[in-house]
Amino acid sequence: MKRRLLKNKLRRIISEVLNNDSEGTHRCIMGDIVSMSSPECVDDVQLRLDDARLDRDSCSKGTDSRSYYNGLLNVLRKKLRKSQKLQAPIEVTVIDDIG
């Protein structure tokens, strides 16, 4: 029974790794396309957030430009959370005693 559970768990982990494309991709500011789960994606989105925040703060309150940047910041924050969530390590328990 333990052996079957271990095999099923390993199959699920392997299929998740092979189906990594389902996570989506991100185009970095330099044009490179990286996986959403990569550290490069997190770094790039964080840089874009910082840049958009500075631009937003330079706009007067109540203007269309500020509203645009607020929407952009909302989208970038969602993308950052998704990328960080995908980077979370997969916890694997190895069972040595297969009897």
URQUIJO-V38254 format. One record per pair of residues at least 6 apart in sequence whose ideal C-beta (glycine too) atoms are under 8 Angstrom apart, sorted by the first residue. I is the first residue (numbers start at 1). J is the second residue. D is the distance in whole Angstrom. If there is no record, write none. Layout:
I:J:D
I:J:D
//
This chain:
2:95:6
2:97:8
2:98:6
2:99:8
3:98:5
6:95:6
6:98:7
9:92:8
9:93:8
13:90:6
13:92:7
16:90:7
20:35:6
20:37:7
21:35:8
23:35:6
23:36:5
23:37:5
23:86:5
24:35:8
24:36:5
25:33:5
25:34:7
25:35:6
25:36:7
26:33:7
26:34:6
26:35:7
26:36:5
26:38:8
26:41:4
26:44:7
26:45:7
26:79:7
26:83:7
27:33:5
28:34:6
28:40:6
28:41:7
28:44:4
29:44:6
29:47:7
29:48:7
32:40:7
34:40:5
34:41:5
34:44:8
35:41:7
36:79:8
36:82:6
36:83:5
36:86:5
37:83:7
37:86:4
37:87:5
38:83:8
38:87:8
39:87:7
41:83:5
42:80:7
42:83:5
42:84:6
42:87:7
45:76:6
45:79:5
45:80:5
45:83:6
46:80:7
48:76:6
49:73:7
49:76:5
49:77:7
49:80:7
52:69:6
52:72:5
52:73:5
52:76:6
53:69:8
53:73:6
55:69:6
56:66:6
56:69:3
56:70:7
56:72:8
56:73:6
59:65:4
59:66:4
59:69:6
60:66:7
//
